Amino acid sequence: MALANSQRPSRGAIEGDASLGEALEQLSRGQPILLFDDPHREGETDVVVLAERVDARAIREMRQEAGGLLCVTTPFELASSLGLGYQDELLRELSATHPVIRGLLPETLPYDRRSSFGLWVNARSTFTGVSDTDRALTISAVGRLVASMPSLSPEELRGRFVTEFHVPGHVPLLHSAPGLLQERRGHTELSNALAIMGGLTPSLALMEMLGDDGRALPREAAEARASTQGWPFVEGRKVTQAWSRWSE
């Protein structure tokens, strides 16, 4: 099972852009980067770590430096092969037997036309699922599953998924849009596109950075944090521009 565009030459589209090259090197070492989407979208910066390299230390660092919701991205091909779809699709189907759910589903989102959320899962090897250790086990297991997708049939993928995970859990899956950045330019698509261009597994742990006022950390403050920590700060527009060249 091939991931979308995964056979294209890697890293060619980012040559000459030191920030993207540095970010990919950092991710490949299991270290965090900061990814800002767009001032006209969420206007948020996420801490991003390659999922298969996540450990308890990385989760603790994300909690301390970011404070938002911890999620893990997957390519659209995973949701498609598993037959799961997005969470809002599953809820709409469930609303047929539970009508109150229909009233809870938003008609529109203030920042996008739809959400990328899928199921919330725990690895079966976890205890409660919420500790740093448990969430690291879940996220790294998702990363390894995505990494193995090219060698698995849909039936094998579904079998492995139900063997390794259970629901409800404490880690939400974020499924990228089928057309990636041609369709949606959220942190899910931006981080997955960056990983694909760098030849990395398109599965990343994300957490929004929050400020002391409870709102999204302003971009300027996030850039200052990146400088202090020695983490690359990546602008979503640069990822989008590189992706346009890469996907030609």
N, C-alpha and C positions, 0 to 999 in steps of 0.2 A: 504494500500500500504506500504509494508515494505521496508525500506532502506537497501542497501546491507550490510550484516554482522551485522546489528544493534541489533540482538538478542544475540550476543555473550556476555560472561561475560565481564564487563568493568574493565579497570585499572589493570587487572592481569599481562599483558605484560609489564607494566612499573614499577612494584614493584622493588625496588632496584636502580632505576634511579631517583635520587632526582630532577634533572633538569626538567624531564618530569612531575613528580608529582607536582612540584611547578608551572609549566606552566599551568597545567590543573586547579589547584586551582585558579590561577590568572584569567584565562579565565572565569571560572564559576562565579567569582565576577564581571565580566564586565570590568576587568582591562587589559591593553595591555601586550603582550609578544613580544619578538623579535625572528624572525625565519630566520635562514641562510640556504640557499639551499645547494650549493656545489661549491667549488672553480673551478670545471671543468664544471660547468653548467653556470648559470647567475652570480654566485658569488655575490649574492645580499642578503641583510637582509631586511625583511619586518616587519613593525609594524602590529600586528595581534590582533583583538578584536572580541569577539563573537558577531555575527550580531544582534541577538535579544536583546542584552544589550546595543547596540550603542545609544548614545544620542549626542546632539550638542557639548557638552564638549569633548567627545571622538574624534569627527571629528576635532575639533579645535586643540586638542593635537596631532593628527596624522599629520595634516598639518604642525604644528610647529616643530615636531620632525623628520618627514620623508621627506615630500615634493614631493613624487612621485605621481603616479596615484592611485586614490582611487577606489577599486573594491570590489565586494562581491562574495564569492564562493557559489556554490550550488552543491549538489550531481548530478551525471549523471542521476539518476532516474527522476529528475525534468525536464531536457531537453527532456528525452525520453517520459515522460508522456505528456508533452506539445506539443510534435511533432516539436520542434524548432531546435534541433541540434546546432552545433557550428556555429559561425558567418561565417567562411570561407565556410561552406557547403551552408549556405543561400546565400552567395554572388555568389558562383559558379552557383547556380540555377538562380539567377537574371541575371547573365552574358549572359544567353541565349537570353534575350531581350535587354540587355545593354552591347554590346560587349566590350566596353572600360574597364569594370570591370575585364574582363578576363586578360587583360594585367597588371592590378594592383596587382593581387594576386601573392604572392611570391611562387616560386617553392620549396624553402627550407628556413628554419629559421636558423640563426647562432647558436642558443642555444638549439633548440629542433626540433622535426619533425613536430609539429603542435602547434597552439595556442589553449588556452582553452576559448577564448572569445566567448560569446554569444551575445544576444541583449543588448542594453543600455536602461535602463528603468528609469522612475520616478514613484513614488507613486502618485495616483490621488489626494491625499490630499496635495500635494506640490503646490507651486506657480511657480517660475521659475525652481526649481529643483536643483539649484547650490549652494544655501546657506548651511552653516553647518547644520542648522535646517532642511532644505529640504532633504539634502542627508542622514541625520540621520533617517528621517521618511521613506525614501525609503529603506535603508539598514535594519532597524529594521523590516520593513514589510516583506522583503524577508526572514529574519531569522524566523519570526513567520510562514510564509507560509511553509518553509521547516520543521519546528517543527511539523506542523499539517499534513504532508504528510501521516504518517501511518494510519490516520483515514479518509483519503479522497480517493474516487475513482478517476480514471483519468478524468472522466467528471467533477466531483466536483472541482478537482484541476484546470482544464482549466477555469472553470467558475469563480473561485475565482481569478485566475491570471488576467483575462481580466477585472474583476470588480475593482481590487485594483491597477493596474498598467497601464501605457500607454507608447508608444514609438513614436518618439525617446526620449530618456531621458539622464540623466547625470551620471548614475551609471552603469558601465558595469557588466554584470553577467559573472562569470567564472565557467564553468561547468567542474567538475572533469572528468578524464578518467574513462571508465567503469571498468577497473581493478585496479583503483587507483594506488598505488605505484608499482604494478607489470607491469604497462604499462607506467607510466610517473611519474617523481619525481620533479615536479614543486611546487611552493608555494601553488597552489590550492590543489594538492593532499596531500602534506605534512600536511597542516593545517586541511583539512577534515579528514585525517586519524587520526591525533592526537585527534581531537574532538570525533570521533567515539570510539576510545579506551577509552576515558574518560567518555563516556556516555553523551556527549554534542551534541547539534544540529550541524550537519556538514554544517554550513553556517557561514562564518567569513569575516569580513572586513579586507582588506589588503591594505598596502601602502608601496612602496619601499622607503628605506632611501637613500637620496642623499647627497653628500658632497658639500662643498663650491666651488669645481672645476667643478660642474655640472655632475660629474660621480657618479656611485654607491658608497655609503659610504663604505670604506674599512672595512673588518671584524673586525680588531683590534679597529677601532674607534667605530663601532657599539657595541662591547663588553664593551668598556669604557662607552658609553652612557647608556647601560643597567645597569651597576654598579651604575652610578650616579643617575639614575631614580629609582633604586630598581626593575627593570623589569627582569624576567627570560630571559636568552639567550639560545635558543634551536638550536642545530645543526640538519640539515636535516638527516644526517646519523644515528643519534640516533632514530629519528622517524621511519626511514626505518627499522632499526634493530628490534625495538619493534613491528612494524607492521608484520614483518616476523614471529615473535613468536606468535602474537595474531591471525594471520589468518591461522595458521597451522590446 
